[in-house]
Amino acid sequence: MNLKDKAIIVTGSTTGIGEAVARRCVAEGAHVLVHGRDAERGASVAAELGPNAVFHQDDLSDLDAPERLAKAARSAFGRIDGIVNNAAWVIRSNLDTTDATLFDRAVAVNLRAPLMLIRASIEDLKKSRGCVINVGSVNGYSGESKQLAYSITKGGLQTMTKNLADAFSADHVRFVHLAVGWVLTPNEQQLKIAEGRPPDWYEHPPPAMVPTGRMTKPEEVAAVTAFWLSDQSRPFSGAVVELEQYPFDGRHPKMVGEDDSPVQFNQ
């Protein structure tokens, strides 16, 4: 029970990684503010989690949503010990399709909302010596050409994490960035099917991207998140933790069928 009696806001927690994080936090003894846009799904998740969970419906593209989230957590629990900025708008876009409207929405949900939620909660976090987990993506380093707007926002989130970790270290408020790789969430499963893959595509993932032969589960990301939220991870702050199955930065993936045997060159 490493999170016993801690009050934690988990944005985007009615499905996928966020839901898994909310479930893990409650299992570790925390009180959790479940958040999402789907009222029916959110109420169902909160009911399953029991008396330690409360659901708050809101759209993070709304300027006032972060303040409402912080207020809801204070009202429900009387304190805020942690924030998991998980909610994101995952949108396919390249330079041609990223117009001002699309880009502004991506920034609003993926970057502005996390910052404003931290801003609305910082005095609470100072009192509790709390922790903020920003759920980013390995796409924040560069990203795929078809994920331009999304990748830009995740890169910004990573910079935000390090900047705030430095700014509030003396206040004992910690900030950690999770650069998450490919995870088998329900949304990802359906997206790939919509893009033309067979229903069982995840059972045979490409070895270059999933060298273990099985995709990462949301529950595995949740376990790492719970550790960083807990006091066991003190005093560390400002870390960027890559949650991928291989060394992401600078890697040259082995192609299928590539020979690993040594080659001798005569000079």
Secondary structure, DSSP 8 states (H G I E B T S, - for coil): -TTTT-EEEETT-SSHHHHHHHHHHHHTT-EEEEEES-HHHHHHHHHHH-TTEEEEE--TTSTTHHHHHHHHHHHHHS---EEEE-------B-TTT--HHHHHHHHIIIIIHHHHHHHHHHHHHHHHT-EEEEEEEGGGSS--TTBHHHHHHHHHHHHHHHHHHHHTGGGT-EEEEEEE--B--HHHHHHHHHTT--TTGGGS--TTT-TTSS-B-HHHHHHHHHHHHSGGGTT--S-EEEESSS--TT-----TT---S------
